[in-house]
Amino acid sequence: MLKKARLAFPYCLVIALVATSACSINPGGKKSSGLVNLPDNPSEPPLPDSADGTSQVGSLEAFQQTVYPLVREVTCAGCHSTVAAPFFASDDPQAAHDALIVASKVDFKHPESSRLVQRLSNDAHNCWSQDCEADSLEMLSAIKEWVRLMEFSSNDETEVITHGLRLVDATPKESTSVDNRTIIVEAEEGNITAPMTQTNDGNTSGGQYLQVPNGNGGFFQNPNTNNIGSVIYDVEVIEPGTYRLWGLIQSANTNDDSYYIRVDNGNFVTWQTTITGNAWQWDLSTDQNNGGNIHEFNLTAGSHRIEIRRRQDGAKLDMIALTSDLNFDGGAPQPETVNILTFDLQEVVGEPGVFLEIEIAEFDAFSYKFKNPTIISQSSTLIARDMKIMLNGKYNPQHATYTYIDSEIRPPGSILSTAALIIPSELGLGDDDISISFQTLKKK
């Protein structure tokens, strides 16, 4: 039996809404944003067609016409553009779009349950007028219009269907997740923000480590300072529990030995590491400046985010481990097999070197788990929209996790989504024919 994949490789900007008073918007503004003209009844009026009579509105374009002006120009850009993840108010519309989708802050099936709506209606958070309920309805209307625009375009005929593969066609790829209580990640597999950088070193795990090199500002007392260098990891916890963070670190001296860390939307805490000189050593995240308190995090099963920010430049990080195993002390992790299905897309896009890779595992005796769909493209920039996984040539609308993908993929490729999708087997594990369809997959 294949082992479950537990690591969500983080190439997208993701995770929790963070409320801080420093980012709040003065609620004494206008009654309505006035930025988006949305219909009272989303079933009316008709949308304009393209020249060939078919709609060309994908998720990204629909987002830019509806929700993006609200979060970008009215209420959220003060925090969620560069300071507080998820960065759904980024000045890059694609990054903003992906942040909302991957972090599940919009619910397309039940728009009223969207976190963007509830933050206004339930929490009165960053309302742009004196009437938070009215603002929440405006946000709700924008999300409904986003859905409507995409539904109009979803009638387009599917352009791409891959050749089918079976579970036996998957190839193993090593991961360093150990068991259901421990997740180990190479430091360089995170989403890195400068001046944090990767450094090659053949003596380290994976041949690289992370560091903010000395000479980049020294010590920062405020973890919320912009552009101090950080790395973000998105991981999937299998067993709920109390977790601790370990790191394989090298801290040469007291000027190069500390980080700020947080999990999900918690506050940053100081990780004061052990001084190791020129040696690499597993170190438990504690604050030696405050009695050596061990940092512990109560985590539910599901997706969580770890963020590590520079406190002092010069500190080096090779691996991290998130574990609820009290006996964990680093050492050599036992590799786990992650299995990859690879679909050759050469015939689809008209050039060699283009592939779709997706992780597959036996979730249980009756279903598959898919994760981390990634397009590899060696030379061309591609557009990918509305991906569906089909079993034995059929698509089940309940399996719509990847249907809101709307991505531009630049060489050498990128992940399309970090979300996981569970699909029940139909003919039996190993006998099902698995294929992938896109509404759009083409060169830009």
Buried (B, 14 or more C-beta within 10 A) or exposed (E): EBBBBBBBBBBBBBBBBBBEEEBBBEBEBEEBBEBBEBEEEBEEEEEEEEEEEEBBBBBBBBBBBBBBBBBBBBBBBBBBBBBBBBBBBBEEBBBBBBBBBBBBBBBBEEBEEBBBBBBBBEBEBBBBBEBBEBBBBBBBBBBBBBBBBBBBBBEBEBBBBBEBBBBEBBEEBEBBBBBBBBBBBBBBBBBBBEBBBBEEBEEBBBEBBBBBEBEBBBEBEEBBEEEBBBBBBBBBBBEEBEBBBBBBBBBBEEBBBBBBBBBBBBEBBBBBBEBBEEEBBBBBBBBBEEEEEEBBBEBEEEBBBBBBBBBBBBBBBBBBBBBBBEEBEBEEBEBBBBBBBBBEBEEBBEBEBBBBBBBBBBBEEEEBBBBBBBBBBEEBEBBBBBBBBBBEEEBEEEBBBBBBBBBEBEBEBBBBBBBBBEBBBEEEBEEBBBBBBBBBBBEE
